[in-house]
Amino acid sequence: MIDVLVTGAAGKMGSLSAATIAAQDDLCLAALVDPRPGDGGEVPWFTDVGAALSLVSPAAALEFSVPGAVYGNTAALLDAGVPTVVGATGLADDQVADLSAKAATTGVGLVIAPNFALGAVLLMKFAADAARHYRHAEIIETHDKGKVDAPSGTSLRTARLMAEAPGSALAAPPGADQSARGFVAQDRVTIHSLRLPGAVAHQEVVFGGEDEVLTLRHDSLSRRSFMSGVLLALRRVSGVRGTVVGLENLLE
């Protein structure tokens, strides 16, 4: 049985993840953390990670806090020797580097997953493959109006995989100096972010070639689409040494 601490427990992803974990035979909710009020029933509820770690000893943690709290929570969990799965976005590159160094020093597993949906992970793989054959590509990502960060972690991860793919043919996008054209990631891929009520998580990667357009698209129709990936990461994070970025690295 793997005892799991969940942060961001009052949020949409945190609360759904907690309910999903509680329904598993091999996972057990050890603690719920969120500064917002909540009721975990028989599971203890804490307002901060430090208070939780002073009373419980989880075997794994799932981090779904707001962007401003992700780094501090994850650092505290790693310092306490808790293998951690980070699903929340908003970490800067230097923060990821710092957390990775901490994971390496402590020998504690750290999984950072911009997206837990299998289809989204496959979309990233397909987009990286296509980037070897097309010089121009743009990403359109759409999320619920309540999502704080933009561009999304999934779109940034997709752009990086496309730009860093062996033999990538991508060129700098035209009109990159025009703010209305969107955010340019990796100096190669323009990202357009939409925040709308009714949306969950949607991403299109559009490639343009001579007399043709290739569109790759993934839609998460509900947050339940992320749960299989969340469970996979929690079950495997204790076996990770150092840092794994991207759920695709746990699928292989």
Backbone as CSV, one residue per row, in Angstrom:
resi,resn,N_x,N_y,N_z,CA_x,CA_y,CA_z,C_x,C_y,C_z
1,MET,0.839,-1.196,0.000,0.000,0.000,0.000,0.877,1.250,0.000
2,ILE,0.606,2.170,-0.903,1.375,3.410,-1.019,0.565,4.547,-0.405
3,ASP,1.080,5.123,0.677,0.418,6.259,1.320,0.754,7.533,0.556
4,VAL,-0.269,8.274,0.140,-0.082,9.433,-0.731,-0.584,10.712,-0.068
5,LEU,0.230,11.749,-0.147,-0.163,13.100,0.264,-0.512,13.881,-0.995
6,VAL,-1.638,14.590,-0.974,-2.073,15.377,-2.128,-2.127,16.848,-1.754
7,THR,-1.397,17.690,-2.481,-1.492,19.134,-2.275,-2.419,19.732,-3.334
8,GLY,-2.958,20.914,-3.025,-3.952,21.497,-3.917,-5.245,20.707,-3.868
9,ALA,-5.536,20.136,-2.697,-6.651,19.199,-2.559,-8.017,19.834,-2.755
10,ALA,-8.102,21.160,-2.635,-9.392,21.833,-2.824,-9.633,22.214,-4.280
11,GLY,-8.617,22.059,-5.116,-8.748,22.402,-6.529,-9.415,21.293,-7.322
12,LYS,-9.680,21.580,-8.586,-10.388,20.609,-9.426,-9.572,19.341,-9.641
13,MET,-8.296,19.499,-9.993,-7.463,18.320,-10.226,-7.117,17.622,-8.920
14,GLY,-6.829,18.403,-7.885,-6.471,17.805,-6.605,-7.599,17.002,-6.000
15,SER,-8.806,17.547,-6.041,-9.944,16.847,-5.436,-10.301,15.588,-6.216
16,LEU,-10.267,15.663,-7.553,-10.561,14.477,-8.358,-9.484,13.415,-8.159
17,SER,-8.230,13.842,-8.096,-7.134,12.895,-7.874,-7.279,12.207,-6.523
18,ALA,-7.638,12.977,-5.497,-7.804,12.400,-4.163,-8.894,11.334,-4.162
19,ALA,-10.006,11.631,-4.813,-11.099,10.658,-4.878,-10.682,9.412,-5.650
20,THR,-9.910,9.607,-6.709,-9.445,8.475,-7.518,-8.465,7.613,-6.738
21,ILE,-7.555,8.256,-6.027,-6.579,7.529,-5.204,-7.286,6.711,-4.136
22,ALA,-8.287,7.309,-3.505,-9.016,6.630,-2.430,-9.734,5.379,-2.918
23,ALA,-10.019,5.319,-4.205,-10.749,4.175,-4.762,-9.830,3.027,-5.183
24,GLN,-8.505,3.209,-5.057,-7.550,2.188,-5.491,-7.237,1.211,-4.363
25,ASP,-6.942,-0.029,-4.732,-6.608,-1.041,-3.734,-5.176,-0.919,-3.232
26,ASP,-4.304,-0.347,-4.060,-2.887,-0.294,-3.696,-2.419,1.095,-3.277
27,LEU,-3.320,2.069,-3.250,-2.982,3.428,-2.839,-3.885,3.851,-1.689
28,CYS,-3.360,4.708,-0.826,-4.130,5.172,0.327,-3.862,6.653,0.549
29,LEU,-4.895,7.429,0.790,-4.723,8.852,1.082,-4.187,9.020,2.496
30,ALA,-2.994,9.606,2.609,-2.398,9.831,3.920,-2.710,11.214,4.448
31,ALA,-2.804,12.204,3.553,-3.067,13.582,3.973,-3.483,14.413,2.778
32,LEU,-4.265,15.451,3.048,-4.683,16.421,2.042,-4.200,17.790,2.483
33,VAL,-3.659,18.560,1.532,-3.090,19.870,1.860,-3.666,20.935,0.947
34,ASP,-4.161,22.007,1.536,-4.627,23.168,0.778,-4.927,24.286,1.767
35,PRO,-4.479,25.515,1.488,-4.791,26.628,2.398,-6.272,26.979,2.418
36,ARG,-6.994,26.582,1.384,-8.436,26.810,1.352,-9.133,25.788,2.243
37,PRO,-10.267,26.130,2.818,-10.961,25.190,3.701,-11.467,23.979,2.938
38,GLY,-11.453,22.843,3.607,-11.934,21.623,2.985,-12.199,20.566,4.029
39,ASP,-12.812,19.499,3.613,-13.139,18.402,4.519,-12.689,17.094,3.893
40,GLY,-11.686,16.497,4.493,-11.179,15.233,3.980,-11.836,14.021,4.607
41,GLY,-12.868,14.255,5.424,-13.496,13.133,6.113,-12.536,12.538,7.119
42,GLU,-12.212,11.272,6.956,-11.277,10.611,7.866,-9.826,10.908,7.522
43,VAL,-9.592,11.529,6.378,-8.226,11.872,5.966,-7.882,13.256,6.514
44,PRO,-6.759,13.401,7.232,-6.415,14.705,7.818,-6.174,15.770,6.756
45,TRP,-6.657,16.984,7.045,-6.540,18.130,6.132,-5.623,19.163,6.766
46,PHE,-4.617,19.604,6.018,-3.656,20.583,6.517,-3.637,21.802,5.608
47,THR,-3.258,22.941,6.175,-3.201,24.166,5.377,-1.844,24.371,4.725
48,ASP,-0.820,23.628,5.154,0.486,23.739,4.499,1.238,22.420,4.603
49,VAL,2.202,22.262,3.714,2.949,21.012,3.620,3.756,20.743,4.878
50,GLY,4.356,21.786,5.450,5.171,21.603,6.647,4.389,20.986,7.788
51,ALA,3.172,21.482,7.998,2.329,20.938,9.066,1.979,19.483,8.794
52,ALA,1.719,19.165,7.538,1.379,17.784,7.184,2.551,16.847,7.444
53,LEU,3.748,17.262,7.029,4.920,16.404,7.171,5.346,16.225,8.621
54,SER,4.895,17.109,9.487,5.231,16.963,10.905,4.403,15.861,11.569
55,LEU,3.323,15.440,10.909,2.429,14.454,11.517,2.252,13.179,10.702
56,VAL,2.515,13.232,9.409,2.357,12.034,8.576,3.640,11.774,7.801
57,SER,3.818,10.528,7.384,5.014,10.138,6.624,4.582,9.442,5.337
58,PRO,4.218,10.219,4.325,3.737,9.624,3.075,4.855,8.939,2.302
59,ALA,4.472,7.947,1.513,5.433,7.257,0.652,5.546,7.928,-0.701
60,ALA,4.594,8.811,-1.014,4.602,9.556,-2.273,3.719,10.785,-2.109
61,ALA,3.967,11.775,-2.955,3.164,13.001,-2.917,2.753,13.385,-4.325
62,LEU,1.578,13.992,-4.413,1.061,14.500,-5.682,0.847,15.991,-5.528
63,GLU,1.535,16.788,-6.332,1.533,18.245,-6.209,0.647,18.877,-7.280
64,PHE,-0.484,19.432,-6.831,-1.413,20.110,-7.736,-1.792,21.490,-7.200
65,SER,-0.835,22.166,-6.581,-1.104,23.488,-6.025,-1.163,24.551,-7.118
66,VAL,-1.497,25.777,-6.713,-1.465,26.909,-7.640,-0.012,27.190,-8.000
67,PRO,0.250,27.818,-9.169,1.625,28.020,-9.634,2.570,28.633,-8.604
68,GLY,2.086,29.589,-7.819,2.963,30.256,-6.869,3.425,29.391,-5.715
69,ALA,2.762,28.265,-5.492,3.101,27.406,-4.357,3.834,26.134,-4.754
70,VAL,3.893,25.849,-6.036,4.432,24.562,-6.499,5.888,24.372,-6.094
71,TYR,6.707,25.374,-6.341,8.140,25.231,-6.072,8.401,24.984,-4.591
72,GLY,7.832,25.812,-3.736,8.070,25.676,-2.299,7.582,24.349,-1.755
73,ASN,6.409,23.929,-2.190,5.869,22.649,-1.728,6.743,21.485,-2.174
74,THR,7.146,21.507,-3.437,7.948,20.405,-3.971,9.309,20.341,-3.291
75,ALA,9.922,21.489,-3.064,11.214,21.523,-2.375,11.096,20.939,-0.974
76,ALA,10.032,21.296,-0.267,9.829,20.786,1.090,9.622,19.273,1.088
77,LEU,8.883,18.780,0.120,8.638,17.340,0.028,9.922,16.577,-0.278
78,LEU,10.726,17.090,-1.197,11.992,16.430,-1.521,12.941,16.455,-0.332
79,ASP,12.990,17.579,0.366,13.842,17.680,1.557,13.437,16.663,2.618
80,ALA,12.144,16.337,2.646,11.638,15.368,3.621,11.777,13.932,3.130
81,GLY,12.332,13.760,1.928,12.542,12.421,1.398,11.320,11.777,0.795
82,VAL,10.362,12.596,0.344,9.117,12.067,-0.213,9.170,12.089,-1.742
83,PRO,9.121,10.949,-2.409,9.047,10.936,-3.874,7.818,11.720,-4.325
84,THR,8.007,12.612,-5.290,6.952,13.572,-5.611,6.620,13.596,-7.096
85,VAL,5.326,13.628,-7.375,4.814,13.790,-8.733,4.235,15.193,-8.839
86,VAL,4.763,15.995,-9.746,4.297,17.368,-9.933,3.420,17.427,-11.172
87,GLY,2.148,17.724,-10.967,1.227,17.887,-12.080,0.880,19.334,-12.315
88,ALA,1.097,20.163,-11.293,0.828,21.593,-11.432,1.856,22.224,-12.356
89,THR,1.436,23.226,-13.116,2.348,23.928,-14.010,2.721,25.274,-13.408
90,GLY,3.642,25.958,-14.048,4.044,27.267,-13.569,5.477,27.325,-13.080
91,LEU,6.197,26.198,-13.104,7.597,26.204,-12.695,8.466,26.825,-13.782
92,ALA,9.336,27.748,-13.386,10.296,28.332,-14.315,11.436,27.340,-14.541
93,ASP,12.176,27.531,-15.627,13.269,26.612,-15.953,14.297,26.531,-14.829
94,ASP,14.608,27.674,-14.208,15.601,27.647,-13.136,15.071,26.917,-11.905
95,GLN,13.760,26.971,-11.681,13.171,26.240,-10.565,13.194,24.740,-10.829
96,VAL,12.920,24.347,-12.067,13.010,22.927,-12.426,14.434,22.432,-12.233
97,ALA,15.409,23.232,-12.646,16.816,22.855,-12.488,17.176,22.703,-11.013
98,ASP,16.686,23.623,-10.192,16.983,23.571,-8.759,16.345,22.343,-8.112
99,LEU,15.097,22.067,-8.456,14.424,20.896,-7.896,15.081,19.605,-8.379
100,SER,15.527,19.590,-9.623,16.214,18.415,-10.159,17.518,18.163,-9.415
101,ALA,18.234,19.240,-9.114,19.475,19.107,-8.353,19.188,18.582,-6.949
102,LYS,18.112,19.061,-6.359,17.734,18.600,-5.019,17.356,17.122,-5.044
103,ALA,16.626,16.704,-6.074,16.249,15.298,-6.195,17.485,14.419,-6.360
104,ALA,18.452,14.911,-7.134,19.684,14.152,-7.343,20.480,14.040,-6.049
105,THR,20.522,15.131,-5.293,21.283,15.151,-4.041,20.663,14.242,-2.991
106,THR,19.350,14.287,-2.886,18.651,13.499,-1.865,18.389,12.064,-2.303
107,GLY,18.492,11.805,-3.611,18.197,10.472,-4.115,16.720,10.147,-4.132
108,VAL,15.902,11.196,-4.098,14.447,11.032,-4.065,13.886,11.223,-5.467
109,GLY,12.940,10.391,-5.856,12.357,10.476,-7.186,11.480,11.699,-7.369
110,LEU,11.604,12.342,-8.528,10.781,13.498,-8.882,10.270,13.302,-10.305
111,VAL,8.958,13.332,-10.465,8.333,13.247,-11.783,7.592,14.546,-12.044
112,ILE,7.934,15.225,-13.123,7.247,16.453,-13.524,6.508,16.147,-14.817
113,ALA,5.189,16.190,-14.759,4.376,15.804,-15.913,3.472,16.956,-16.337
114,PRO,3.784,17.629,-17.439,2.921,18.711,-17.912,1.515,18.243,-18.260
115,ASN,1.367,16.962,-18.605,0.048,16.436,-18.946,0.011,14.946,-18.622
116,PHE,-1.099,14.497,-18.046,-1.230,13.095,-17.659,-2.094,12.282,-18.619
117,ALA,-2.668,12.918,-19.632,-3.528,12.198,-20.576,-2.676,11.459,-21.601
118,LEU,-2.968,10.189,-21.819,-2.192,9.384,-22.764,-2.205,10.005,-24.151
119,GLY,-3.372,10.475,-24.595,-3.467,11.072,-25.923,-2.612,12.306,-26.070
120,ALA,-2.537,13.117,-25.018,-1.714,14.326,-25.063,-0.234,13.974,-25.144
121,VAL,0.159,12.934,-24.417,1.554,12.486,-24.455,1.909,11.971,-25.848
122,LEU,0.990,11.222,-26.457,1.232,10.731,-27.815,1.267,11.877,-28.818
123,LEU,0.429,12.889,-28.611,0.454,14.059,-29.493,1.828,14.717,-29.484
124,MET,2.433,14.834,-28.303,3.776,15.413,-28.219,4.770,14.593,-29.034
125,LYS,4.666,13.285,-28.920,5.575,12.398,-29.669,5.378,12.564,-31.171
126,PHE,4.122,12.571,-31.611,3.841,12.716,-33.040,4.323,14.072,-33.555
127,ALA,4.133,15.123,-32.739,4.548,16.466,-33.146,6.064,16.550,-33.284
128,ALA,6.784,15.906,-32.371,8.246,15.903,-32.459,8.705,15.182,-33.723
129,ASP,8.019,14.095,-34.072,8.359,13.376,-35.305,8.094,14.249,-36.535
130,ALA,6.950,14.931,-36.543,6.588,15.759,-37.701,7.516,16.954,-37.864
131,ALA,8.094,17.424,-36.754,8.971,18.598,-36.809,10.225,18.348,-37.639
132,ARG,10.541,17.102,-37.903,11.703,16.785,-38.741,11.410,17.011,-40.218
133,HIS,10.125,17.201,-40.538,9.730,17.267,-41.947,9.102,18.598,-42.352
134,TYR,8.768,19.432,-41.383,8.129,20.718,-41.684,8.934,21.861,-41.074
135,ARG,8.994,22.969,-41.819,9.730,24.138,-41.330,8.858,25.082,-40.503
136,HIS,7.556,24.972,-40.628,6.670,25.921,-39.956,5.588,25.192,-39.170
137,ALA,5.422,25.601,-37.915,4.406,24.981,-37.061,3.971,25.966,-35.986
138,GLU,2.714,25.887,-35.609,2.189,26.712,-34.529,1.267,25.861,-33.661
139,ILE,1.121,26.271,-32.407,0.299,25.537,-31.446,-0.852,26.419,-30.979
140,ILE,-2.030,25.840,-30.921,-3.200,26.516,-30.352,-3.653,25.684,-29.160
141,GLU,-3.580,26.263,-27.967,-4.002,25.523,-26.780,-5.155,26.250,-26.106
142,THR,-6.157,25.482,-25.676,-7.357,26.037,-25.063,-7.619,25.359,-23.727
143,HIS,-7.847,26.175,-22.705,-8.159,25.647,-21.379,-9.296,26.441,-20.751
144,ASP,-9.782,25.913,-19.649,-10.815,26.592,-18.874,-10.361,27.994,-18.482
145,LYS,-11.303,28.912,-18.387,-10.973,30.310,-18.098,-10.300,30.481,-16.738
146,GLY,-10.397,29.483,-15.873,-9.779,29.586,-14.563,-8.309,29.211,-14.537
147,LYS,-7.770,28.688,-15.637,-6.348,28.321,-15.654,-5.506,29.582,-15.606
148,VAL,-4.615,29.650,-14.629,-3.871,30.882,-14.367,-2.735,31.102,-15.355
149,ASP,-1.941,30.062,-15.628,-0.738,30.246,-16.438,-1.020,30.104,-17.928
150,ALA,-0.266,30.840,-18.714,-0.336,30.767,-20.175,1.021,31.202,-20.727
151,PRO,1.566,30.480,-21.704,1.026,29.263,-22.308,0.992,28.095,-21.315
152,SER,0.250,27.078,-21.652,0.142,25.909,-20.785,1.455,25.138,-20.747
153,GLY,1.638,24.380,-19.672,2.828,23.549,-19.573,2.901,22.519,-20.681
154,THR,1.747,22.019,-21.100,1.717,21.034,-22.184,2.217,21.631,-23.491
155,SER,1.768,22.843,-23.803,2.190,23.467,-25.060,3.678,23.804,-25.037
156,LEU,4.174,24.257,-23.899,5.603,24.567,-23.794,6.444,23.299,-23.932
157,ARG,5.981,22.219,-23.314,6.687,20.947,-23.429,6.659,20.448,-24.873
158,THR,5.514,20.579,-25.526,5.393,20.162,-26.926,6.353,20.944,-27.808
159,ALA,6.394,22.264,-27.612,7.279,23.111,-28.410,8.741,22.735,-28.204
160,ARG,9.107,22.442,-26.963,10.498,22.065,-26.689,10.846,20.744,-27.374
161,LEU,9.963,19.767,-27.276,10.232,18.482,-27.925,10.343,18.640,-29.434
162,MET,9.526,19.518,-30.009,9.580,19.763,-31.454,10.893,20.425,-31.846
163,ALA,11.300,21.435,-31.080,12.514,22.177,-31.411,13.773,21.350,-31.194
164,GLU,13.734,20.461,-30.190,14.917,19.685,-29.844,14.940,18.300,-30.488
165,ALA,13.925,17.993,-31.287,13.894,16.687,-31.954,15.100,16.540,-32.880
166,PRO,15.763,15.380,-32.882,16.900,15.183,-33.786,16.499,15.461,-35.233
167,GLY,17.244,16.335,-35.887,16.943,16.665,-37.270,15.768,17.602,-37.447
168,SER,15.379,18.305,-36.382,14.247,19.230,-36.486,14.489,20.252,-37.586
169,ALA,13.474,20.449,-38.432,13.597,21.368,-39.565,12.953,22.717,-39.294
170,LEU,12.434,22.931,-38.092,11.669,24.137,-37.799,12.501,25.404,-37.935
171,ALA,11.893,26.413,-38.553,12.528,27.721,-38.719,11.858,28.723,-37.793
172,ALA,12.499,29.877,-37.609,11.901,30.937,-36.800,10.602,31.391,-37.456
173,PRO,9.551,31.609,-36.659,8.254,31.972,-37.241,8.239,33.398,-37.767
174,PRO,7.460,33.675,-38.801,7.340,35.047,-39.299,6.520,35.897,-38.333
175,GLY,6.839,37.180,-38.266,6.071,38.097,-37.436,6.232,37.880,-35.954
176,ALA,7.358,37.301,-35.532,7.557,36.999,-34.119,7.622,38.252,-33.256
177,ASP,7.920,39.400,-33.868,8.020,40.646,-33.115,6.662,41.308,-32.906
178,GLN,5.609,40.722,-33.433,4.262,41.279,-33.286,3.541,40.552,-32.157
179,SER,3.164,41.279,-31.110,2.589,40.653,-29.926,1.307,39.886,-30.228
180,ALA,0.548,40.345,-31.204,-0.706,39.670,-31.536,-0.478,38.288,-32.140
181,ARG,0.760,37.998,-32.538,1.050,36.705,-33.153,1.189,35.593,-32.121
182,GLY,1.233,35.955,-30.839,1.332,34.938,-29.807,2.719,34.847,-29.199
183,PHE,2.900,33.849,-28.323,4.156,33.633,-27.609,5.042,32.688,-28.412
184,VAL,6.293,33.078,-28.614,7.220,32.231,-29.375,8.061,31.406,-28.406
185,ALA,7.928,30.095,-28.481,8.672,29.186,-27.615,9.850,28.587,-28.365
186,GLN,10.987,28.494,-27.674,12.188,27.892,-28.258,12.637,28.595,-29.538
187,ASP,12.218,29.843,-29.731,12.547,30.628,-30.931,12.066,29.957,-32.217
188,ARG,11.134,29.030,-32.108,10.716,28.271,-33.282,9.199,28.108,-33.410
189,VAL,8.503,27.990,-32.305,7.085,27.615,-32.346,6.223,28.683,-31.678
190,THR,5.286,29.248,-32.427,4.367,30.236,-31.871,3.203,29.523,-31.189
191,ILE,2.890,29.965,-29.969,1.801,29.368,-29.197,0.699,30.397,-28.986
192,HIS,-0.528,30.003,-29.265,-1.699,30.845,-29.047,-2.507,30.229,-27.908
193,SER,-2.774,30.998,-26.860,-3.474,30.491,-25.680,-4.883,31.059,-25.594
194,LEU,-5.866,30.174,-25.507,-7.261,30.567,-25.323,-7.719,30.124,-23.944
195,ARG,-8.463,30.979,-23.253,-9.025,30.655,-21.947,-10.521,30.928,-22.004
196,LEU,-11.322,29.867,-21.998,-12.753,30.003,-22.243,-13.565,29.129,-21.291
197,PRO,-14.720,29.608,-20.837,-15.599,28.745,-20.049,-16.094,27.588,-20.906
198,GLY,-16.232,26.436,-20.286,-16.690,25.261,-21.024,-15.569,24.388,-21.546
199,ALA,-14.368,24.943,-21.646,-13.225,24.160,-22.134,-12.590,23.389,-20.978
200,VAL,-11.937,22.282,-21.289,-11.170,21.531,-20.292,-9.692,21.638,-20.648
201,ALA,-9.243,20.867,-21.635,-7.855,20.946,-22.102,-7.812,20.457,-23.541
202,HIS,-7.378,21.330,-24.431,-7.385,21.029,-25.857,-6.111,21.596,-26.482
203,GLN,-5.520,20.854,-27.404,-4.318,21.353,-28.070,-4.282,20.916,-29.525
204,GLU,-3.967,21.876,-30.389,-3.726,21.607,-31.802,-2.298,22.000,-32.129
205,VAL,-1.619,21.161,-32.876,-0.319,21.510,-33.443,-0.511,21.511,-34.956
206,VAL,-0.300,22.668,-35.569,-0.572,22.832,-36.999,0.743,23.037,-37.739
207,PHE,1.031,22.151,-38.686,2.230,22.242,-39.512,1.830,22.715,-40.907
208,GLY,2.645,23.591,-41.479,2.381,24.077,-42.826,3.509,23.740,-43.772
209,GLY,3.160,23.183,-44.922,4.126,22.888,-45.970,3.593,23.406,-47.292
210,GLU,4.297,23.156,-48.349,3.862,23.645,-49.654,2.561,22.968,-50.074
211,ASP,1.501,23.777,-50.187,0.184,23.304,-50.616,-0.428,22.255,-49.686
212,GLU,-0.031,22.246,-48.412,-0.645,21.311,-47.473,-0.534,21.819,-46.038
213,VAL,-1.468,21.386,-45.216,-1.462,21.680,-43.785,-1.741,20.380,-43.038
214,LEU,-0.921,20.087,-42.042,-1.115,18.917,-41.191,-1.524,19.398,-39.803
215,THR,-2.648,18.888,-39.297,-3.127,19.279,-37.972,-3.193,18.061,-37.060
216,LEU,-2.517,18.151,-35.926,-2.594,17.129,-34.882,-3.388,17.729,-33.729
217,ARG,-4.360,17.010,-33.205,-5.228,17.581,-32.171,-5.535,16.548,-31.089
218,HIS,-5.564,17.037,-29.851,-6.007,16.208,-28.732,-6.991,16.995,-27.885
219,ASP,-8.043,16.321,-27.429,-9.053,16.941,-26.572,-9.263,16.098,-25.321
220,SER,-9.126,16.714,-24.171,-9.559,16.083,-22.925,-10.969,16.583,-22.651
221,LEU,-11.930,15.688,-22.665,-13.327,16.076,-22.521,-13.743,16.206,-21.064
222,SER,-12.962,15.613,-20.180,-13.156,15.820,-18.745,-11.828,15.549,-18.062
223,ARG,-11.707,15.956,-16.819,-10.460,15.757,-16.084,-10.212,14.292,-15.745
224,ARG,-11.209,13.467,-15.919,-10.997,12.033,-15.699,-9.986,11.458,-16.691
225,SER,-9.809,12.129,-17.818,-8.844,11.641,-18.812,-7.414,11.664,-18.284
226,PHE,-7.174,12.442,-17.213,-5.823,12.546,-16.654,-5.536,11.481,-15.593
227,MET,-6.560,10.816,-15.101,-6.387,9.990,-13.908,-5.517,8.757,-14.122
228,SER,-5.589,8.120,-15.292,-4.741,6.943,-15.508,-3.267,7.324,-15.453
229,GLY,-2.933,8.493,-15.971,-1.552,8.957,-15.917,-1.119,9.328,-14.511
230,VAL,-2.015,9.939,-13.747,-1.724,10.273,-12.348,-1.401,9.007,-11.563
231,LEU,-2.222,7.987,-11.723,-2.009,6.734,-10.998,-0.709,6.058,-11.429
232,LEU,-0.430,6.069,-12.722,0.817,5.483,-13.222,2.022,6.162,-12.585
233,ALA,2.016,7.491,-12.561,3.150,8.234,-12.008,3.326,7.960,-10.521
234,LEU,2.236,7.918,-9.769,2.327,7.657,-8.331,2.861,6.258,-8.052
235,ARG,2.490,5.312,-8.870,2.947,3.937,-8.658,4.410,3.747,-9.034
236,ARG,4.941,4.621,-9.867,6.315,4.432,-10.348,7.331,5.421,-9.778
237,VAL,6.865,6.498,-9.152,7.798,7.546,-8.739,8.808,7.054,-7.709
238,SER,8.439,6.099,-6.875,9.384,5.617,-5.867,10.568,4.900,-6.497
239,GLY,10.399,4.409,-7.722,11.490,3.739,-8.418,12.336,4.660,-9.269
240,VAL,11.963,5.939,-9.310,12.711,6.923,-10.097,13.908,7.412,-9.301
241,ARG,15.032,7.547,-9.957,16.213,8.130,-9.326,16.514,9.438,-10.038
242,GLY,16.465,10.538,-9.302,16.630,11.839,-9.933,15.302,12.333,-10.462
243,THR,15.333,12.952,-11.637,14.146,13.622,-12.172,13.746,13.064,-13.526
244,VAL,12.457,12.859,-13.689,11.878,12.486,-14.976,10.906,13.583,-15.370
245,VAL,11.104,14.172,-16.545,10.191,15.198,-17.052,9.409,14.607,-18.215
246,GLY,8.090,14.555,-18.072,7.253,14.013,-19.134,6.799,12.596,-18.839
247,LEU,5.492,12.393,-18.871,4.937,11.070,-18.597,5.402,10.042,-19.620
248,GLU,5.756,10.507,-20.819,6.183,9.571,-21.864,7.386,8.743,-21.432
249,ASN,8.189,9.279,-20.526,9.375,8.568,-20.068,9.055,7.456,-19.075
250,LEU,7.835,7.440,-18.568,7.396,6.349,-17.700,6.647,5.279,-18.479
251,LEU,6.283,5.591,-19.713,5.542,4.648,-20.550,6.463,3.686,-21.268
252,GLU,7.716,4.068,-21.436,8.645,3.267,-22.233,9.185,2.086,-21.439
